[in-house]
Amino acid sequence: MAAASASLPPVKNGLDAAHALLLNPIHDTEPPSPTKRHTKVTVVGVGNVGMAIVHAILSQHLADELALIDAQADKLRGEVLDLQHAAAFLPRTTIKSSTDVSSAAYSDLCIITAGARQRPEESRLDLLKRNVQILSAIVPRLARAAPNSTILVVSNPVDVLTYVTYRLSGFPANRVIGSGTNLDSSRFRFMIAEHLRVNAHDVQAYMVGEHGDSSVALWSSVSVGGVGIVGLVKGEDAVLEEMRERVVKSAYEVIALKGYTSWAIGYSVGSLAGTLLRDQRKIQPVSVVAKGFHGIEEEVFLSLPAQLGRNGVIGVVNVELTEEETKRLRASAKKLWEVQQELGI
């Protein structure tokens, strides 16, 4: 009997063409080296959101080294001590803190949660301008310290601030990502699951566009256990729009009840971090450069289902939208573009 071949030639068939039709590639990536490597994650901002993200990263054993950066030295030191005291219950992760952004050196992933809170009677535009000033002091130094990292922006308004980070960092578009509607989509899946009395894991559904009031629910592609639900909810437009509005307003409800949101966004960003660092190539709705997709002409960041890997965004899924969904997505892009124009960046 002939000996089996040590390696098989790659299969070339219709699947290659299908892959090309499924995704619009943004960056041609190769799998990371199978050899062991040291993974470092930096989190800028140790408020409620930042620490929830740290918790998610530690619980998933995603990093060998974790650098926490914040302007408030005492709070920063306190958070790190609190975590270090749990060393016996955590993975062997080196946790360091600094008020200096340069401590992000050699990071694989930099997560930005830093930002100002809205003052009484302050407009959203004024708040945005203050947050742009904060990022202007952080991002260029972060990019110099960790030039090969991927930057994941969580600070709100996330889409515009991701665009600002992209411009300030000088990084290629595939390595600047906003958390976008990843959490909105989870809320969407939860509500659909509750309505249909199924497990949210069996629901595939996306919110896209702005992480905000103009976000778009892609009802046309919602499925449960592989079954599309468009036909099941025909003529229920008012009910569907009400659910979309509940998704949009859900963060406000949590804030009204407990003062802030933290755990859900922490798990959301932890999931994104795992996908990126482990090169899992999952498809998740995140804020990416949307120009050229679905007729969008403006250079804006907004959420679309994207495949993510070790080098950031690999490609954007060619999801088929209805005419109404496309119209709403373009309107969302125009809204973000108008805000960006007021910033003069």
C-alpha positions as CSV (number, residue, x, y, z in Angstrom):
1,M,0.0,0.0,0.0
2,A,1.3,3.4,-0.9
3,A,2.2,5.7,2.0
4,A,-0.2,8.5,2.7
5,S,0.9,11.9,1.5
6,A,2.4,14.1,4.4
7,S,0.4,17.1,3.2
8,L,-2.6,17.6,0.9
9,P,-2.7,20.2,-1.8
10,P,-5.2,23.1,-1.1
11,V,-8.7,22.5,-2.4
12,K,-9.6,24.8,-5.3
13,N,-13.3,24.9,-6.1
14,G,-16.4,27.0,-5.9
15,L,-15.8,27.7,-2.2
16,D,-13.0,30.2,-3.2
17,A,-15.4,32.1,-5.3
18,A,-18.1,32.0,-2.6
19,H,-15.6,33.5,-0.1
20,A,-14.9,36.3,-2.5
21,L,-18.6,37.0,-2.9
22,L,-19.3,36.9,0.9
23,L,-16.7,39.5,2.0
24,N,-15.2,42.7,0.7
25,P,-11.6,42.2,1.9
26,I,-10.0,45.2,3.7
27,H,-6.7,43.6,4.7
28,D,-5.0,40.4,3.4
29,T,-4.0,38.6,6.6
30,E,-2.2,35.4,7.2
31,P,-2.8,33.3,10.4
32,P,-0.5,34.3,13.2
33,S,2.6,32.2,14.1
34,P,1.6,29.0,15.9
35,T,4.5,29.6,18.3
36,K,3.8,31.0,21.7
37,R,3.8,34.7,21.9
38,H,3.4,37.4,24.6
39,T,0.1,39.2,24.4
40,K,-0.3,42.7,25.8
41,V,-3.5,44.7,26.1
42,T,-3.7,48.3,27.1
43,V,-6.9,49.9,28.5
44,V,-7.0,53.7,28.6
45,G,-9.5,54.9,31.2
46,V,-10.4,53.0,34.4
47,G,-13.9,54.2,35.0
48,N,-16.8,51.8,35.3
49,V,-16.7,50.8,31.6
50,G,-12.9,50.4,31.5
51,M,-12.9,48.2,34.6
52,A,-15.8,46.1,33.3
53,I,-13.7,45.5,30.2
54,V,-10.6,44.6,32.3
55,H,-12.8,42.1,34.1
56,A,-13.9,40.5,30.9
57,I,-10.4,40.3,29.5
58,L,-9.1,38.7,32.7
59,S,-11.9,36.2,32.9
60,Q,-11.2,35.1,29.3
61,H,-7.4,34.8,29.9
62,L,-6.8,37.0,26.9
63,A,-3.6,38.8,28.0
64,D,-0.2,37.9,29.5
65,E,0.2,41.6,30.3
66,L,-2.4,44.2,31.0
67,A,-1.5,47.9,31.1
68,L,-4.0,50.3,32.7
69,I,-3.7,54.0,32.0
70,D,-5.6,56.9,33.5
71,A,-5.0,60.5,34.6
72,Q,-6.3,59.9,38.1
73,A,-3.2,58.3,39.8
74,D,-4.9,57.3,43.1
75,K,-7.9,55.7,41.5
76,L,-5.7,53.9,39.0
77,R,-3.4,52.5,41.8
78,G,-6.4,51.5,43.8
79,E,-7.9,49.5,40.9
80,V,-4.7,47.7,40.2
81,L,-4.1,46.8,43.9
82,D,-7.6,45.5,44.1
83,L,-7.0,43.3,41.1
84,Q,-3.6,42.2,42.3
85,H,-5.1,41.0,45.6
86,A,-7.1,38.6,43.6
87,A,-4.0,37.0,42.0
88,A,-4.8,33.6,43.5
89,F,-8.1,33.5,41.6
90,L,-6.9,35.0,38.3
91,P,-4.8,33.8,35.4
92,R,-1.1,34.7,35.6
93,T,-1.5,38.1,34.1
94,T,1.0,40.9,34.8
95,I,-1.0,44.0,35.6
96,K,0.7,47.4,35.5
97,S,-0.6,51.0,35.8
98,S,0.6,54.4,34.7
99,T,-0.5,57.9,34.0
100,D,1.8,57.9,31.0
101,V,0.5,56.7,27.6
102,S,3.9,55.5,26.6
103,S,3.4,52.5,28.9
104,A,1.3,51.1,26.1
105,A,4.5,50.2,24.3
106,Y,4.4,46.8,22.5
107,S,0.7,46.4,23.0
108,D,-1.2,44.1,20.6
109,L,-4.5,45.8,21.4
110,C,-5.2,49.3,22.8
111,I,-8.7,49.9,24.1
112,I,-9.8,53.6,24.6
113,T,-12.6,54.2,27.1
114,A,-11.4,57.7,28.3
115,G,-13.8,60.5,27.8
116,A,-15.6,63.4,29.5
117,R,-19.1,63.2,31.0
118,Q,-21.8,65.5,29.8
119,R,-22.2,68.6,32.0
120,P,-25.7,70.0,32.9
121,E,-27.1,72.0,29.9
122,E,-24.1,71.1,27.8
123,S,-24.9,70.3,24.2
124,R,-23.8,67.0,22.6
125,L,-21.6,68.9,20.2
126,D,-19.8,70.7,23.1
127,L,-19.3,67.4,24.8
128,L,-17.9,65.9,21.6
129,K,-15.5,68.7,21.2
130,R,-14.2,68.2,24.7
131,N,-13.7,64.5,24.0
132,V,-11.9,65.3,20.8
133,Q,-9.5,67.4,22.9
134,I,-8.9,64.4,25.2
135,L,-8.3,62.0,22.3
136,S,-5.9,64.6,20.7
137,A,-3.8,64.3,23.8
138,I,-3.9,60.5,23.9
139,V,-4.1,59.0,20.4
140,P,-0.9,60.3,18.7
141,R,1.2,59.2,21.7
142,L,-0.6,55.9,21.8
143,A,0.2,55.3,18.1
144,R,3.8,56.1,18.6
145,A,4.1,53.8,21.7
146,A,2.4,50.9,20.0
147,P,2.7,51.4,16.2
148,N,1.7,47.7,15.4
149,S,-1.4,47.5,17.6
150,T,-5.0,47.6,16.8
151,I,-7.0,50.4,18.4
152,L,-10.5,49.7,19.7
153,V,-12.5,52.8,20.6
154,V,-15.3,52.5,23.1
155,S,-15.7,56.2,24.2
156,N,-18.9,57.9,23.1
157,P,-20.1,59.1,20.6
158,V,-18.1,56.1,19.4
159,D,-18.5,56.4,15.6
160,V,-17.3,60.0,15.4
161,L,-14.5,59.4,18.0
162,T,-13.4,56.4,16.0
163,Y,-13.1,58.6,12.9
164,V,-11.1,61.1,15.0
165,T,-8.8,58.3,16.3
166,Y,-8.3,57.1,12.7
167,R,-7.2,60.6,11.6
168,L,-5.0,61.2,14.7
169,S,-3.3,57.8,14.7
170,G,-2.3,57.6,11.1
171,F,-3.1,53.9,11.3
172,P,-4.5,52.0,8.3
173,A,-8.3,51.7,8.4
174,N,-8.3,48.0,9.3
175,R,-6.5,48.7,12.6
176,V,-8.9,51.3,14.0
177,I,-12.2,49.9,15.1
178,G,-15.2,51.3,17.1
179,S,-17.2,49.0,19.4
180,G,-20.2,50.4,17.5
181,T,-23.4,48.4,17.5
182,N,-21.9,45.2,18.8
183,L,-23.7,45.8,22.1
184,D,-26.9,47.1,20.3
185,S,-27.0,43.9,18.3
186,S,-26.8,41.9,21.6
187,R,-29.7,43.8,23.0
188,F,-31.6,43.3,19.8
189,R,-31.0,39.5,19.9
190,F,-32.0,39.4,23.6
191,M,-35.3,41.2,22.9
192,I,-36.1,39.0,19.9
193,A,-35.3,35.9,22.0
194,E,-37.5,37.1,24.8
195,H,-40.4,37.8,22.4
196,L,-40.1,34.4,20.7
197,R,-39.2,32.5,23.9
198,V,-35.9,31.1,22.5
199,N,-32.2,31.3,23.5
200,A,-30.5,34.4,22.3
201,H,-27.6,32.3,21.0
202,D,-30.0,30.9,18.4
203,V,-30.9,34.4,17.1
204,Q,-28.8,36.0,14.4
205,A,-29.7,39.7,14.1
206,Y,-27.7,42.9,13.5
207,M,-28.2,46.5,14.3
208,V,-26.0,48.6,12.0
209,G,-25.3,52.3,11.3
210,E,-24.8,54.8,14.1
211,H,-24.4,53.6,17.6
212,G,-27.3,56.0,18.6
213,D,-30.7,57.2,17.6
214,S,-30.4,56.6,13.9
215,S,-29.2,52.9,14.1
216,V,-30.8,50.5,11.7
217,A,-32.4,47.2,12.6
218,L,-31.7,44.7,9.7
219,W,-35.0,42.8,10.0
220,S,-34.7,41.4,6.5
221,S,-31.7,39.2,7.7
222,V,-33.0,38.2,11.1
223,S,-33.1,34.4,11.6
224,V,-33.8,32.1,14.5
225,G,-32.3,28.6,14.3
226,G,-31.7,29.2,10.6
227,V,-35.4,30.2,9.9
228,G,-35.9,33.8,8.6
229,I,-38.6,35.6,10.5
230,V,-39.5,38.2,7.9
231,G,-42.5,36.2,6.7
232,L,-43.5,35.5,10.3
233,V,-43.8,39.2,11.2
234,K,-45.3,40.5,7.9
235,G,-47.4,43.6,8.4
236,E,-46.1,44.2,11.9
237,D,-44.0,47.3,11.0
238,A,-45.2,49.3,14.0
239,V,-44.2,46.5,16.4
240,L,-40.8,46.1,14.7
241,E,-40.1,49.8,14.9
242,E,-41.1,49.8,18.6
243,M,-38.6,47.1,19.3
244,R,-35.8,49.0,17.4
245,E,-36.6,52.1,19.6
246,R,-36.4,49.9,22.7
247,V,-33.0,48.8,21.7
248,V,-31.9,52.4,21.1
249,K,-33.3,53.6,24.5
250,S,-32.2,50.6,26.6
251,A,-28.9,52.3,27.6
252,Y,-30.8,55.3,28.8
253,E,-33.0,53.1,30.9
254,V,-30.0,51.4,32.6
255,I,-28.4,54.8,33.2
256,A,-31.6,56.1,34.8
257,L,-31.7,53.1,37.1
258,K,-28.1,52.6,38.2
259,G,-26.3,55.8,36.9
260,Y,-24.2,54.3,34.2
261,T,-23.8,51.2,32.0
262,S,-20.9,48.9,32.5
263,W,-21.3,45.1,32.5
264,A,-22.9,44.7,29.0
265,I,-20.4,46.9,27.3
266,G,-17.6,45.2,29.2
267,Y,-18.7,41.7,27.9
268,S,-19.2,43.2,24.4
269,V,-15.7,44.6,24.2
270,G,-14.3,41.5,25.9
271,S,-15.9,39.5,23.1
272,L,-14.3,41.8,20.5
273,A,-10.9,41.5,22.2
274,G,-11.1,37.8,22.1
275,T,-12.0,37.7,18.4
276,L,-9.1,40.0,17.6
277,L,-6.4,38.6,19.8
278,R,-7.2,34.9,19.1
279,D,-7.7,35.5,15.4
280,Q,-11.1,33.9,15.6
281,R,-12.4,35.6,12.4
282,K,-15.9,36.0,13.8
283,I,-18.3,38.3,12.1
284,Q,-19.4,41.1,14.5
285,P,-21.0,44.5,13.9
286,V,-18.4,47.1,14.6
287,S,-17.7,50.7,13.5
288,V,-15.5,50.7,10.4
289,V,-14.8,53.0,7.4
290,A,-18.1,52.7,5.6
291,K,-17.4,54.8,2.5
292,G,-18.1,52.7,-0.6
293,F,-20.5,50.3,1.1
294,H,-24.2,50.3,0.3
295,G,-23.9,53.6,-1.6
296,I,-22.4,55.5,1.2
297,E,-20.3,58.4,-0.2
298,E,-19.1,60.0,3.0
299,E,-15.9,59.1,4.9
300,V,-17.5,58.1,8.1
301,F,-17.2,55.2,10.6
302,L,-20.4,53.4,11.2
303,S,-21.2,49.8,12.1
304,L,-21.5,47.0,9.5
305,P,-21.1,43.2,10.0
306,A,-17.3,42.7,9.7
307,Q,-14.9,39.8,9.9
308,L,-12.3,40.4,12.6
309,G,-8.9,38.8,13.2
310,R,-5.5,39.3,14.7
311,N,-4.8,42.3,12.3
312,G,-8.1,44.0,12.8
313,V,-10.8,44.2,10.2
314,I,-10.4,41.5,7.5
315,G,-13.5,42.4,5.5
316,V,-17.0,43.7,5.5
317,V,-19.8,41.2,4.8
318,N,-21.9,41.8,1.7
319,V,-25.2,41.6,3.6
320,E,-28.2,42.2,1.4
321,L,-30.3,45.2,2.5
322,T,-33.8,46.1,1.6
323,E,-34.4,49.5,-0.1
324,E,-35.7,50.9,3.2
325,E,-32.8,49.6,5.2
326,T,-30.3,51.1,2.7
327,K,-32.1,54.4,2.8
328,R,-31.9,54.5,6.6
329,L,-28.2,53.4,6.6
330,R,-27.3,56.3,4.2
331,A,-29.3,58.7,6.4
332,S,-27.3,57.5,9.4
333,A,-24.0,58.1,7.5
334,K,-25.1,61.6,6.5
335,K,-26.0,62.5,10.1
336,L,-22.5,61.4,11.2
337,W,-20.9,63.3,8.4
338,E,-22.6,66.5,9.4
339,V,-21.4,66.2,12.9
340,Q,-17.8,65.6,11.7
341,Q,-18.0,68.7,9.5
342,E,-18.8,70.8,12.6
343,L,-15.6,69.5,14.2
344,G,-13.4,70.8,11.4
345,I,-11.2,67.8,11.4
